[in-house]
């Protein structure tokens, strides 16, 4: 078990049309590593998952988007499915939720069509990421560098292409989320050791180049 994830809260942002396996497999990996995961959606009750073009199960919603704050979570997971991020990117609350994670340099993982939310949040400029191939032009037009890789890690951002990549994606997000959270804990402890009149030096910009301009 990864000590860095024990008790840490991970938000999973999704809505109707989410690819079921892209939500459930990473969630299980995070839960098994000790994280506390919440499925957050614009509406309550449950969302309709998909298995490619066929309806899957309905997945219970843990929190309604309007009732949560990004700062209450340590990391964010963005599963794919074509309709899921396409609906979410029309919801300004959802876009702002993603933007706040990127601006505060907390770990974010997105798979398949999930990176559409990163494009909408203005958070891919200057970053290298992967996705379902049809997003390649969108990512490049938004200033990102698209690569055809199973998993790509760019600082706090972890991306993958498709369901076939889930084994590597799941192991990577557990490792990277844990590492980033451990690093943040150490940084926080270091900051507390400085007197208020002498704060520790910080980064000159937060998030990626695109997020910093948002």
C-alpha positions in Angstrom: 0.0 0.0 0.0 1.2 3.5 -0.8 1.5 5.5 2.3 1.2 8.7 0.4 -2.4 7.8 -0.6 -3.6 6.6 2.8 -6.7 8.7 3.6 -6.1 11.2 0.8 -9.1 12.4 -1.0 -9.3 12.0 -4.8 -12.1 13.6 -6.8 -13.4 11.7 -9.8 -15.3 14.1 -12.1 -17.7 12.5 -14.5 -21.3 12.5 -15.9 -23.6 10.5 -18.2 -21.7 8.8 -21.0 -18.5 8.0 -19.0 -16.6 4.9 -20.1 -17.3 2.5 -17.3 -14.0 0.7 -17.1 -12.1 4.0 -17.3 -13.8 5.1 -14.1 -14.0 1.9 -12.2 -10.5 0.5 -12.8 -8.5 3.6 -11.7 -10.9 4.1 -8.8 -10.3 0.5 -7.6 -6.6 1.0 -7.8 -6.8 4.2 -5.8 -9.1 2.7 -3.2 -6.9 -0.3 -2.8 -4.0 2.0 -2.2 -5.8 3.7 0.7 -7.3 6.7 -1.0 -10.8 8.0 -0.4 -12.5 8.5 -3.8 -15.6 10.6 -4.5 -17.5 10.4 -7.7 -18.6 14.0 -8.4 -21.2 14.9 -11.0 -23.3 17.9 -12.0 -26.4 16.0 -10.9 -27.1 13.7 -7.9 -28.2 10.1 -7.6 -26.3 8.3 -10.4 -24.8 8.6 -13.8 -25.1 6.3 -16.8 -21.9 4.6 -17.8 -21.1 3.2 -21.2 -19.2 0.2 -22.5 -18.1 1.6 -25.8 -21.4 2.1 -27.7 -23.5 0.1 -25.3 -25.1 1.2 -22.0 -23.3 -0.1 -19.0 -24.3 0.2 -15.4 -25.5 3.2 -13.4 -22.8 4.4 -11.0 -23.9 6.2 -7.7 -22.8 9.8 -7.3 -21.1 10.6 -4.1 -21.1 14.4 -4.3 -22.9 17.0 -6.5 -20.5 19.4 -8.2 -22.2 22.5 -6.8 -21.6 21.3 -3.3 -17.9 20.6 -3.5 -14.7 22.7 -3.6 -11.5 21.7 -5.5 -9.4 22.7 -2.5 -11.0 20.0 -0.4 -9.3 17.3 -2.6 -5.7 16.2 -3.1 -6.0 14.9 -6.7 -8.3 14.6 -9.6 -9.2 11.8 -12.0 -10.9 12.5 -15.4 -12.2 9.3 -17.0 -13.1 9.3 -20.7 -16.0 8.2 -22.8 -17.0 10.5 -25.7 -20.2 12.0 -24.3 -18.9 12.4 -20.7 -16.2 15.2 -21.2 -18.2 16.7 -24.1 -21.1 17.4 -21.6 -18.8 18.5 -18.8 -16.9 21.0 -20.9 -20.2 22.8 -21.4 -20.5 23.2 -17.7 -18.5 26.2 -16.4 -18.5 24.8 -12.8 -16.9 21.6 -14.1 -14.3 23.5 -16.2 -13.4 25.7 -13.2 -13.1 22.7 -10.9 -10.5 21.2 -13.3 -8.8 24.6 -13.7 -8.3 25.0 -10.0 -6.5 21.7 -9.7 -4.1 22.7 -12.4 -3.5 26.1 -11.0 -2.6 24.7 -7.6 -0.2 22.0 -9.0 -2.2 19.1 -7.5 -2.0 15.8 -9.4 -4.4 15.3 -12.2 -4.9 12.1 -14.3 -6.9 11.9 -17.5 -7.5 9.1 -19.9 -8.9 8.8 -23.5 -11.3 11.7 -24.1 -10.8 13.1 -20.6 -8.1 15.6 -21.7 -10.9 17.5 -23.5 -11.5 19.0 -20.0 -7.9 20.1 -19.8 -8.2 21.8 -23.2 -11.4 23.6 -22.1 -9.7 24.7 -18.9 -6.8 26.3 -20.8 -4.4 24.0 -19.1 -2.4 22.2 -21.9 -0.2 25.0 -23.3 3.4 24.1 -22.8 2.6 20.6 -21.6 3.2 17.2 -23.2 0.3 14.7 -23.0 -1.5 11.9 -24.7 -5.2 11.0 -25.3 -7.5 9.3 -27.7 -6.1 10.1 -31.1 -9.0 12.2 -32.2 -8.1 14.9 -29.6 -4.6 15.3 -31.1 -5.5 18.4 -33.1 -7.5 20.0 -30.2 -4.5 19.6 -27.9 -2.0 21.0 -30.4 -4.3 23.9 -31.3 -4.4 24.7 -27.5 -0.6 24.8 -27.3 0.1 21.3 -26.1 2.5 18.7 -27.5 0.5 15.5 -28.2 2.4 12.1 -28.1 1.3 8.6 -28.9 2.3 6.9 -25.7 0.7 4.4 -23.3 1.2 6.8 -20.4 2.7 10.3 -20.3 3.7 12.0 -17.1 4.3 15.8 -17.3 5.0 17.0 -13.8 1.6 16.6 -11.9 -0.3 15.6 -15.1 -0.7 12.0 -16.0 -2.5 11.0 -19.3 -3.2 7.8 -21.2 -4.9 7.0 -24.6 -7.5 4.3 -24.2 -8.9 1.4 -22.1 -6.1 -0.9 -23.3 -3.7 1.4 -21.4 -5.5 1.0 -18.1 -3.0 -1.4 -16.4 -0.1 1.0 -16.9 -2.3 4.1 -16.3 -3.6 2.7 -13.0 -0.2 1.7 -11.6 1.2 5.1 -12.7 -1.4 7.2 -11.1 -1.0 5.3 -7.8 2.7 5.8 -7.9 2.7 9.4 -9.1 -0.3 10.5 -6.9 1.5 9.0 -3.9 4.8 10.6 -4.8 3.3 14.1 -5.4 1.3 14.0 -2.2 4.4 12.9 -0.2 6.3 15.8 -1.8 3.5 18.3 -0.9 3.5 17.0 2.7 7.2 17.6 3.0 7.0 21.0 1.4 4.2 22.0 3.8 6.2 20.9 6.8 9.1 22.9 5.5 7.0 26.0 5.0 5.8 25.7 8.6 9.4 25.8 9.8 10.0 29.2 8.3 9.1 32.4 10.4 6.2 34.4 9.0 8.6 37.2 8.1 10.8 34.9 6.0 8.7 32.7 3.7 10.4 30.0 1.7 10.9 30.6 -2.0 8.2 29.4 -4.2 7.8 28.7 -7.9 7.5 31.7 -10.2 4.4 30.3 -11.8 1.7 27.8 -10.9 0.4 25.0 -13.2 1.3 24.7 -16.8 1.9 27.6 -19.0 -1.7 27.4 -20.2 -3.1 27.2 -16.7 -1.0 30.1 -15.5 -2.6 32.3 -18.1 -6.2 31.3 -17.2 
